């Protein structure tokens, strides 16, 4: 999986996780919905730990605690132009 697909999958998992999280917070529903939401969001995060890498140098931006607020044009580590 390349870094663009990993980034998109992370945000899809976060958004899918917010939907089942809303009923427990708003209506006091069962804890099963909240647990499912947390698991989906955790899956989105952990896949980025393994697949959100620089295509040039292979530096993992999540493992090394680099905050990347959007898709980067240049690698924060090696400075190479990515896209």
C-alpha angles and dihedrals in degrees: 000000000000126000096259093055090046091052092048093046091051092055093044090053091048092051093045088049093054093057097063090039093062099069096054091048096044104035105020094246124169124302092243092080092051092048091051091049092050091049093052092048091047090051089054091051097045094050088057089054089062104032110028096095136140108261091217106045101013093234111160109228095198101046092051092048097245109159108224107180095185139005104302123230090204131030109257089217108043100017094228118150108253107182 
